[in-house]
Amino acid sequence: MHRSLEWAAGLFEGEGCMTWRDKEHKRPYLKLTMTDFDVVQKFAEIVNCGSLTSVDKKKSNWKDQLLWRTTNQKDVVRILNAFLPYFGNRRAYKALNILDSLELV
């Protein structure tokens, strides 16, 4: 199955998180965590940045997870700008707030 930028944007909208690493809003933080390792790995290939980390299950009945993340400002700007046309209103608003804040830094 061919996966694309549109697919990655939809996955991130549903399963991803965008926030700040610090209170001063100087380090944006994007992450995606799932138990489907192959899906997270494909996402990382499409966005072509960030790091992958295995997260051990917290409870015996949970599954291990794979975490993709980046705090690199250039990568965050590139990804959010690429995903914006595919986001719904709520995620687009959050992405635009992050992008606007980064312009002030």
C-alpha positions as CSV (number, residue, x, y, z in Angstrom):
1,M,0.0,0.0,0.0
2,H,1.3,3.4,-0.9
3,R,1.4,5.9,1.9
4,S,1.6,9.6,1.4
5,L,1.9,13.0,3.0
6,E,-1.9,13.2,3.2
7,W,-2.0,9.8,5.0
8,A,0.7,11.0,7.5
9,A,-1.3,14.3,8.1
10,G,-4.5,12.3,8.8
11,L,-2.6,9.9,11.1
12,F,-1.1,12.8,13.0
13,E,-4.4,14.6,13.3
14,G,-5.9,11.6,14.9
15,E,-3.1,10.2,17.0
16,G,-0.4,12.9,17.2
17,C,0.3,15.7,19.7
18,M,1.7,19.2,19.1
19,T,2.7,21.2,22.1
20,W,5.6,23.1,23.7
21,R,8.6,21.6,25.5
22,D,9.0,24.6,27.8
23,K,6.9,27.3,29.4
24,E,8.4,30.1,27.4
25,H,7.1,28.6,24.2
26,K,10.5,28.5,22.5
27,R,10.7,24.7,21.8
28,P,7.8,23.2,19.9
29,Y,7.2,19.5,20.4
30,L,5.5,17.1,17.9
31,K,5.0,13.5,18.9
32,L,3.1,10.4,17.7
33,T,2.8,7.3,19.8
34,M,1.1,4.0,18.9
35,T,1.3,0.3,19.5
36,D,1.5,-0.3,15.7
37,F,5.2,0.0,15.2
38,D,5.0,-0.4,11.4
39,V,2.6,2.5,11.2
40,V,4.8,4.8,13.2
41,Q,7.9,3.8,11.3
42,K,6.1,4.6,8.0
43,F,5.1,8.0,9.4
44,A,8.7,8.7,10.3
45,E,9.8,7.7,6.8
46,I,7.3,10.1,5.2
47,V,8.2,13.1,7.4
48,N,11.9,12.3,7.2
49,C,13.0,13.6,10.5
50,G,12.6,13.0,14.3
51,S,13.6,10.1,16.4
52,L,11.9,6.8,17.2
53,T,11.9,5.3,20.8
54,S,10.4,2.1,22.0
55,V,8.3,2.7,25.1
56,D,7.8,-0.3,27.4
57,K,4.3,-1.1,28.5
58,K,3.3,0.6,31.8
59,K,0.9,-2.2,32.8
60,S,0.9,-5.9,32.2
61,N,-2.2,-5.8,30.0
62,W,-0.9,-3.0,27.8
63,K,1.3,-3.3,24.7
64,D,4.7,-1.7,24.1
65,Q,4.5,1.5,22.0
66,L,6.7,3.3,19.5
67,L,7.2,7.0,20.0
68,W,8.1,9.3,17.1
69,R,9.1,12.9,18.1
70,T,10.8,16.0,17.1
71,T,11.6,19.3,18.8
72,N,13.7,20.7,15.9
73,Q,12.1,24.0,15.0
74,K,12.8,23.8,11.3
75,D,11.3,20.3,11.1
76,V,8.3,21.4,13.1
77,V,7.7,24.3,10.8
78,R,8.1,22.2,7.7
79,I,5.8,19.4,8.9
80,L,3.0,21.7,10.2
81,N,3.1,23.7,7.0
82,A,2.8,20.5,4.9
83,F,0.0,19.1,7.1
84,L,-2.1,22.3,7.4
85,P,-4.1,21.8,4.2
86,Y,-5.2,18.3,5.5
87,F,-6.0,19.3,9.1
88,G,-9.5,19.9,10.4
89,N,-10.3,23.2,12.1
90,R,-9.2,22.3,15.6
91,R,-5.8,21.0,14.6
92,A,-5.2,23.7,12.0
93,Y,-5.9,26.3,14.7
94,K,-3.4,24.7,17.0
95,A,-0.8,24.4,14.3
96,L,-1.2,28.0,13.2
97,N,-0.8,29.2,16.8
98,I,2.5,27.3,17.1
99,L,3.7,28.6,13.7
100,D,2.7,32.2,14.6
101,S,4.6,31.9,18.0
102,L,7.7,30.6,16.2
103,E,7.8,33.6,14.0
104,L,8.1,35.8,17.1
105,V,11.1,33.9,18.4
